[in-house]
Amino acid sequence: MLSDRYTVKHSGLLVIMDVTDQGLRRPVKVARLTQPGRPGPYLELLDPHIVWANDGKFTLAGFERTTNAEGKVVEFAQSWLCALDLALPEPEADTRNVRPMRS
């Protein structure tokens, strides 16, 4: 894993899906990184494709779209180095069908 002072680490749920892009006026594949409790996608990569995959890591290449200081939409090439989190989540206590204790 890259770990230098220039690398920003993001975590969340990565979803790859097809959507209709209003700017391009065509269906486009997107990779969206979302975080629980945060509305909408946190980061989005357009037209992603897998460049490399090995040992629970992979690289997605595509382009990101953002608005610059002048208010113009700009797109730039971007690659994401992704690592799978294979740790199992801790089970949550299911309290839906639990009766309160009587003393």
DSSP file (Angstrom, degrees, kcal/mol; ACC not computed):
  #  RESIDUE AA STRUCTURE BP1 BP2  ACC     N-H-->O    O-->H-N    N-H-->O    O-->H-N    TCO  KAPPA ALPHA  PHI   PSI    X-CA   Y-CA   Z-CA
    1    1 A M              0   0    0      0, 0.0     2,-0.3     0, 0.0    81,-0.0   0.000 360.0 360.0 360.0 138.9    0.0    0.0    0.0
    2    2 A L        +     0   0    0      1,-0.1     2,-0.2    79,-0.0    79,-0.0  -0.538 360.0 170.5 -69.8 132.2    1.2    3.5   -0.8
    3    3 A S        +     0   0    0     -2,-0.3     2,-0.3     6,-0.0    -1,-0.1  -0.619  23.2 123.9-145.9  83.2    1.9    5.4    2.4
    4    4 A D  S >  S-     0   0    0     -2,-0.2     3,-1.1     3,-0.0    -2,-0.0  -0.793  73.9 -94.8-129.7 177.3    3.7    8.6    1.7
    5    5 A R  T 3  S+     0   0    0     -2,-0.3     0, 0.0     1,-0.2     0, 0.0   0.637 120.7  53.5 -72.4 -11.3    2.9   12.2    2.6
    6    6 A Y  T 3  S+     0   0    0      2,-0.0     2,-0.5     0, 0.0    -1,-0.2   0.547  87.9  92.6 -97.8  -9.0    1.2   12.9   -0.7
    7    7 A T    <   -     0   0    0     -3,-1.1     2,-0.5     2,-0.0    -3,-0.0  -0.746  60.9-155.5 -92.2 127.9   -1.2    9.9   -0.7
    8    8 A V        -     0   0    0     -2,-0.5     2,-0.5    -5,-0.0    -3,-0.0  -0.896  11.2-144.7-102.0 126.5   -4.7   10.5    0.7
    9    9 A K        -     0   0    0     -2,-0.5     2,-0.4     2,-0.0    -6,-0.0  -0.795  18.2-177.0 -95.0 128.3   -6.4    7.4    2.1
   10   10 A H        -     0   0    0     -2,-0.5     2,-0.3     2,-0.0    -2,-0.0  -0.947   3.7-167.3-119.9 143.4  -10.2    7.2    1.6
   11   11 A S        +     0   0    0     -2,-0.4     2,-0.3    22,-0.0    22,-0.0  -0.944  31.7  92.6-129.2 155.1  -12.3    4.4    3.0
   12   12 A G  S    S-     0   0    0     -2,-0.3     2,-0.6    23,-0.1    23,-0.2  -0.986  74.5 -41.0 159.9-161.5  -15.9    3.4    2.2
   13   13 A L  E     -A   34   0A   0     21,-2.8    21,-2.6    -2,-0.3     2,-0.5  -0.890  48.2-149.7-102.9 121.4  -18.1    1.2    0.0
   14   14 A L  E     +A   33   0A   0     -2,-0.6     2,-0.4    19,-0.2    19,-0.2  -0.818  17.9 179.6 -95.3 124.8  -17.0    1.0   -3.6
   15   15 A V  E     -A   32   0A   0     17,-2.6    17,-3.3    -2,-0.5     2,-0.5  -0.991  13.1-160.9-126.3 130.9  -19.9    0.5   -6.1
   16   16 A I  E     +A   31   0A   0     -2,-0.4     2,-0.3    15,-0.2    15,-0.2  -0.961  29.9 147.0-112.8 127.0  -19.5    0.2   -9.9
   17   17 A M  E     -A   30   0A   0     13,-2.5    13,-3.1    -2,-0.5     2,-0.4  -0.932  47.4-103.7-151.2 167.0  -22.6    0.8  -11.9
   18   18 A D  E     +A   29   0A   0     -2,-0.3     2,-0.3    11,-0.2    11,-0.2  -0.865  41.8 169.4 -98.4 134.1  -24.1    2.2  -15.2
   19   19 A V  E     -A   28   0A   0      9,-2.9     9,-3.3    -2,-0.4     2,-0.7  -0.900  39.9-104.4-135.2 165.0  -25.8    5.6  -15.0
   20   20 A T  E     -A   27   0A   0     -2,-0.3     2,-0.6     7,-0.2     9,-0.0  -0.854  33.5-147.7 -92.8 118.4  -27.1    8.1  -17.6
   21   21 A D  E  >> -A   26   0A   0      5,-2.3     4,-1.6    -2,-0.7     5,-1.0  -0.772   6.6-160.8 -90.1 120.6  -24.7   11.0  -17.7
   22   22 A Q  T  45S+     0   0    0     -2,-0.6    -1,-0.2     2,-0.2    -2,-0.0   0.838  90.4  50.8 -70.5 -33.0  -26.5   14.2  -18.5
   23   23 A G  T  45S+     0   0    0      1,-0.2    -1,-0.2     3,-0.1    -2,-0.0   0.902 120.3  33.4 -71.4 -40.6  -23.4   16.0  -19.7
   24   24 A L  T  45S-     0   0    0      2,-0.2    -2,-0.2     4,-0.0    -1,-0.2   0.641  98.3-139.4 -88.2 -15.6  -22.3   13.2  -22.1
   25   25 A R  T  <5 +     0   0    0     -4,-1.6    -3,-0.2     1,-0.2    -2,-0.1   0.887  69.7  86.7  56.2  44.4  -25.9   12.3  -23.0
   26   26 A R  E   <S-A   21   0A   0     -5,-1.0    -5,-2.3    -7,-0.1    -1,-0.2  -0.977  90.2 -82.3-158.4 160.6  -25.1    8.6  -22.9
   27   27 A P  E     -A   20   0A   0      0, 0.0     2,-0.3     0, 0.0    -7,-0.2  -0.492  51.1-175.3 -66.3 140.9  -25.0    5.7  -20.5
   28   28 A V  E     -A   19   0A   0     -9,-3.3    -9,-2.9    -2,-0.2     2,-0.4  -0.995  25.5-122.6-140.5 144.4  -21.7    5.7  -18.7
   29   29 A K  E     -A   18   0A   0     -2,-0.3    18,-2.6   -11,-0.2     2,-0.3  -0.704  34.2-173.6 -84.5 136.7  -20.1    3.4  -16.2
   30   30 A V  E     -AB  17  46A   0    -13,-3.1   -13,-2.5    -2,-0.4     2,-0.5  -0.969  22.7-147.3-131.6 148.0  -19.1    5.0  -12.8
   31   31 A A  E     -AB  16  45A   0     14,-2.7    14,-2.7    -2,-0.3     2,-0.5  -0.977  24.5-168.3-109.2 122.6  -17.2    3.8   -9.7
   32   32 A R  E     -AB  15  44A   0    -17,-3.3   -17,-2.6    -2,-0.5     2,-0.6  -0.948  14.6-155.8-118.7 130.5  -18.6    5.5   -6.7
   33   33 A L  E     -AB  14  43A   0     10,-2.5     9,-2.7    -2,-0.5    10,-1.5  -0.920  23.1-179.1-101.5 117.6  -17.1    5.6   -3.2
   34   34 A T  E     -A   13   0A   0    -21,-2.6   -21,-2.8    -2,-0.6     6,-0.0  -0.804  16.6-149.0-115.7 158.2  -19.7    6.1   -0.6
   35   35 A Q    >   -     0   0    0      5,-0.4     3,-2.0     3,-0.4   -23,-0.1  -0.988  30.4-103.4-126.6 137.3  -19.5    6.4    3.2
   36   36 A P  T 3  S+     0   0    0      0, 0.0     0, 0.0     0, 0.0     0, 0.0  -0.306 107.0  17.3 -58.1 136.0  -22.2    5.4    5.7
   37   37 A G  T 3  S+     0   0    0      1,-0.2     0, 0.0     0, 0.0     0, 0.0   0.429 102.8 104.1  83.1  -1.8  -24.1    8.3    7.0
   38   38 A R  S <  S-     0   0    0     -3,-2.0    -3,-0.4     2,-0.1    -1,-0.2  -0.959  72.5-124.2-114.8 125.8  -22.9   10.7    4.3
   39   39 A P        -     0   0    0      0, 0.0    -4,-0.0     0, 0.0     0, 0.0  -0.385  68.8  -4.1 -71.8 144.4  -25.4   11.5    1.5
   40   40 A G  S    S-     0   0    0     -2,-0.1    -5,-0.4    -6,-0.0     2,-0.2   0.116 107.1 -35.8  69.9 175.5  -24.5   10.9   -2.1
   41   41 A P        -     0   0    0      0, 0.0    -7,-0.2     0, 0.0     3,-0.1  -0.489  43.5-154.9 -72.1 140.3  -21.2    9.6   -3.5
   42   42 A Y  S    S+     0   0    0     -9,-2.7     2,-0.3     1,-0.3    -8,-0.2   0.906  81.8   5.5 -78.4 -46.7  -18.1   10.8   -1.7
   43   43 A L  E     -B   33   0A   0    -10,-1.5   -10,-2.5     2,-0.0     2,-0.4  -0.967  69.8-160.5-135.4 151.9  -15.9   10.3   -4.8
   44   44 A E  E     -B   32   0A   0     -2,-0.3     2,-0.5   -12,-0.2    21,-0.3  -0.994   5.4-166.6-140.4 131.8  -16.8    9.3   -8.4
   45   45 A L  E     -B   31   0A   0    -14,-2.7   -14,-2.7    -2,-0.4     2,-0.2  -0.976  18.2-144.8-117.4 122.2  -14.6    7.9  -11.2
   46   46 A L  E    S+BC  30  63A   0     17,-3.3    17,-1.8    -2,-0.5   -16,-0.2  -0.613  75.4   3.9 -90.2 147.3  -16.2    8.0  -14.7
   47   47 A D  E    S-     0   0A   0    -18,-2.6    -1,-0.2    -2,-0.2   -17,-0.2   0.899  86.8-170.6  48.4  51.8  -15.5    5.2  -17.3
   48   48 A P  E     +     0   0A   0      0, 0.0     2,-0.3     0, 0.0    14,-0.2  -0.400  11.7 177.8 -73.2 147.6  -13.5    3.1  -14.8
   49   49 A H  E     - C   0  61A   0     12,-1.7    12,-2.4    -2,-0.1     2,-0.5  -0.989  34.5-107.5-144.5 149.8  -11.6    0.0  -16.0
   50   50 A I  E     + C   0  60A   0     -2,-0.3    10,-0.2    10,-0.2     3,-0.1  -0.645  33.4 174.3 -80.5 122.5   -9.3   -2.3  -14.1
   51   51 A V  E     +     0   0A   0      8,-2.8     2,-0.3    -2,-0.5    -1,-0.2   0.808  68.4   2.3 -92.7 -38.3   -5.7   -1.8  -15.0
   52   52 A W  E     - C   0  59A   0      7,-0.9     7,-2.6     2,-0.0    -1,-0.4  -0.994  58.2-178.6-152.4 145.4   -4.1   -4.2  -12.4
   53   53 A A  E     + C   0  58A   0     -2,-0.3     2,-0.3     5,-0.3     5,-0.2  -0.965  19.6 136.0-149.9 133.9   -5.3   -6.6   -9.8
   54   54 A N  E >   + C   0  57A   0      3,-2.7     3,-1.7    -2,-0.3    -2,-0.0  -0.877  63.1   4.4-172.3 140.2   -3.3   -8.8   -7.4
   55   55 A D  T 3  S-     0   0    0      1,-0.3     3,-0.1    -2,-0.3    -2,-0.0   0.817 128.5 -46.9  55.2  41.9   -3.3   -9.9   -3.7
   56   56 A G  T 3  S+     0   0    0      1,-0.3    28,-3.1    27,-0.1     2,-0.3   0.620 121.3  97.9  77.5  11.8   -6.5   -8.1   -2.6
   57   57 A K  E <   +CD  54  83A   0     -3,-1.7    -3,-2.7    26,-0.2     2,-0.3  -0.941  44.5 172.3-128.8 152.4   -5.5   -4.8   -4.4
   58   58 A F  E     -CD  53  82A   0     24,-2.4    24,-3.5    -2,-0.3     2,-0.5  -0.986  25.0-130.1-154.2 160.1   -6.5   -3.4   -7.7
   59   59 A T  E     -CD  52  81A   0     -7,-2.6    -8,-2.8    -2,-0.3    -7,-0.9  -0.964  15.7-162.7-116.7 127.5   -6.1   -0.2   -9.7
   60   60 A L  E     -CD  50  80A   0     20,-2.5    20,-3.1    -2,-0.5     2,-0.4  -0.908   7.5-165.3-104.4 134.9   -9.0    1.5  -11.4
   61   61 A A  E     +CD  49  79A   0    -12,-2.4   -12,-1.7    -2,-0.4     2,-0.2  -0.949  34.1 103.8-120.0 143.8   -8.3    4.1  -14.1
   62   62 A G  E     - D   0  78A   0     16,-2.4    16,-2.4    -2,-0.4     2,-0.3  -0.832  62.6 -73.6-177.1-145.2  -10.8    6.6  -15.5
   63   63 A F  E     -CD  46  77A   0    -17,-1.8   -17,-3.3    14,-0.3     2,-0.3  -0.997  26.3-142.6-142.7 150.6  -11.5   10.3  -15.1
   64   64 A E  E     - D   0  76A   0     12,-2.5    12,-2.2    -2,-0.3     2,-0.4  -0.804  12.4-145.6-107.4 150.9  -13.0   12.6  -12.5
   65   65 A R  E     + D   0  75A   0    -21,-0.3     2,-0.3    -2,-0.3    10,-0.2  -0.961  28.2 155.2-118.8 132.8  -15.2   15.6  -13.2
   66   66 A T  E     - D   0  74A   0      8,-2.7     8,-3.3    -2,-0.4     2,-0.5  -0.931  41.4-108.9-147.2 169.4  -15.0   18.7  -11.0
   67   67 A T  E     - D   0  73A   0     -2,-0.3     6,-0.2     6,-0.2    -2,-0.0  -0.911  33.6-144.6-105.4 129.2  -15.8   22.4  -11.2
   68   68 A N    >   -     0   0    0      4,-2.7     3,-1.8    -2,-0.5    -1,-0.0  -0.150  36.2 -86.3 -84.1-176.1  -12.8   24.8  -11.2
   69   69 A A  T 3  S+     0   0    0      1,-0.3    -1,-0.1     2,-0.1    -2,-0.0   0.754 128.0  56.1 -63.8 -25.6  -12.5   28.2   -9.6
   70   70 A E  T 3  S-     0   0    0      2,-0.1    -1,-0.3     1,-0.0     3,-0.1   0.470 119.1-109.6 -85.4  -2.0  -14.0   29.9  -12.8
   71   71 A G  S <  S+     0   0    0     -3,-1.8     2,-0.3     1,-0.3    -2,-0.1   0.539  74.4 135.7  86.7   7.4  -17.1   27.7  -12.5
   72   72 A K        -     0   0    0      1,-0.0    -4,-2.7    -5,-0.0     2,-0.5  -0.667  59.0-117.6 -89.9 144.2  -16.2   25.6  -15.6
   73   73 A V  E     -D   67   0A   0     -2,-0.3     2,-0.4    -6,-0.2    -6,-0.2  -0.684  37.6-176.3 -79.7 126.2  -16.6   21.8  -15.5
   74   74 A V  E     -D   66   0A   0     -8,-3.3    -8,-2.7    -2,-0.5     2,-0.4  -0.936  12.9-155.3-124.3 148.6  -13.2   20.1  -16.1
   75   75 A E  E     -D   65   0A   0     -2,-0.4     2,-0.3   -10,-0.2   -10,-0.2  -0.959  13.0-178.2-122.3 141.4  -12.3   16.5  -16.4
   76   76 A F  E     -D   64   0A   0    -12,-2.2   -12,-2.5    -2,-0.4     2,-0.1  -0.995  32.5-102.8-141.7 147.5   -9.0   14.9  -15.6
   77   77 A A  E     +D   63   0A   0     -2,-0.3     2,-0.3   -14,-0.2   -14,-0.3  -0.389  45.8 175.5 -67.0 142.5   -7.5   11.4  -15.8
   78   78 A Q  E     -D   62   0A   0    -16,-2.4   -16,-2.4    -2,-0.1     2,-0.4  -0.996  21.3-156.0-150.2 146.9   -7.2    9.7  -12.5
   79   79 A S  E     -D   61   0A   0     -2,-0.3     2,-0.5   -18,-0.2   -18,-0.2  -0.983   9.3-154.7-124.1 139.9   -6.2    6.3  -11.1
   80   80 A W  E     -D   60   0A   0    -20,-3.1   -20,-2.5    -2,-0.4     2,-0.7  -0.961   5.8-151.6-113.9 126.7   -7.4    4.8   -7.8
   81   81 A L  E     -D   59   0A   0     -2,-0.5     2,-0.4   -22,-0.2   -22,-0.2  -0.885  25.7-168.4 -92.4 116.6   -5.3    2.2   -6.0
   82   82 A C  E     -D   58   0A   0    -24,-3.5   -24,-2.4    -2,-0.7     2,-0.4  -0.850  13.7-164.9-112.7 142.6   -7.9    0.2   -4.1
   83   83 A A  E     -D   57   0A   0     -2,-0.4     2,-0.3   -26,-0.2   -26,-0.2  -0.992  22.6-124.9-125.1 133.3   -7.4   -2.4   -1.3
   84   84 A L        -     0   0    0    -28,-3.1     2,-0.9    -2,-0.4     3,-0.0  -0.573  12.4-141.1 -77.1 135.8  -10.0   -4.8   -0.2
   85   85 A D        +     0   0    0     -2,-0.3    -1,-0.1     1,-0.1   -29,-0.0  -0.853  23.3 177.6 -95.6 101.7  -10.9   -4.8    3.5
   86   86 A L        +     0   0    0     -2,-0.9     2,-0.2     2,-0.1    -1,-0.1   0.376  38.2 118.6 -90.2   4.6  -11.4   -8.5    4.1
   87   87 A A        -     0   0    0      1,-0.1    -2,-0.1    -3,-0.0     0, 0.0  -0.534  68.6-120.9 -71.1 134.1  -12.1   -8.2    7.9
   88   88 A L        -     0   0    0     -2,-0.2    -1,-0.1     1,-0.1    -2,-0.1  -0.559  28.3-113.3 -75.2 137.1  -15.5   -9.4    8.8
   89   89 A P        -     0   0    0      0, 0.0    -1,-0.1     0, 0.0     3,-0.0  -0.372  34.7-102.4 -68.0 150.1  -17.8   -6.8   10.4
   90   90 A E        -     0   0    0      1,-0.1     2,-0.1    -2,-0.0     0, 0.0  -0.524  43.2-105.5 -71.3 137.2  -18.7   -7.3   14.0
   91   91 A P        -     0   0    0      0, 0.0     2,-0.3     0, 0.0    -1,-0.1  -0.385  32.6-130.2 -66.7 139.2  -22.2   -8.7   14.4
   92   92 A E        -     0   0    0     -2,-0.1     2,-0.4     1,-0.1     0, 0.0  -0.625  25.3-104.4 -87.4 148.4  -24.7   -6.1   15.6
   93   93 A A        -     0   0    0     -2,-0.3     2,-0.8     1,-0.1    -1,-0.1  -0.586  30.4-138.0 -72.4 125.6  -27.1   -7.0   18.5
   94   94 A D        +     0   0    0     -2,-0.4     3,-0.1     1,-0.1    -1,-0.1  -0.775  33.8 163.9 -88.8 110.9  -30.5   -7.7   17.1
   95   95 A T    >   +     0   0    0     -2,-0.8     3,-0.8     1,-0.1    -1,-0.1   0.216  44.1 100.3-112.3  13.2  -32.9   -6.0   19.5
   96   96 A R  T 3  S+     0   0    0      1,-0.2    -1,-0.1     3,-0.0    -2,-0.0   0.886  92.7  30.4 -69.7 -37.7  -36.1   -6.0   17.4
   97   97 A N  T 3  S+     0   0    0     -3,-0.1     2,-0.5     2,-0.1    -1,-0.2  -0.077  90.4 120.0-113.3  33.3  -37.8   -9.0   19.0
   98   98 A V    <   -     0   0    0     -3,-0.8     3,-0.0     3,-0.0    -3,-0.0  -0.862  53.4-143.0-103.5 128.0  -36.4   -8.7   22.5
   99   99 A R        -     0   0    0     -2,-0.5    -2,-0.1     1,-0.1     2,-0.1  -0.634  28.6-104.7 -84.8 145.4  -38.8   -8.3   25.4
  100  100 A P        -     0   0    0      0, 0.0     2,-0.2     0, 0.0    -1,-0.1  -0.388  39.0-108.0 -66.7 147.7  -37.8   -6.0   28.3
  101  101 A M        -     0   0    0     -2,-0.1     2,-0.4    -3,-0.0    -3,-0.0  -0.538  28.5-141.5 -76.6 140.3  -36.8   -7.8   31.4
  102  102 A R              0   0    0     -2,-0.2    -1,-0.0     1,-0.1     0, 0.0  -0.837 360.0 360.0-102.5 141.0  -39.2   -7.6   34.4
  103  103 A S              0   0    0     -2,-0.4    -1,-0.1     0, 0.0    -2,-0.0   0.450 360.0 360.0-100.9 360.0  -37.8   -7.3   37.9
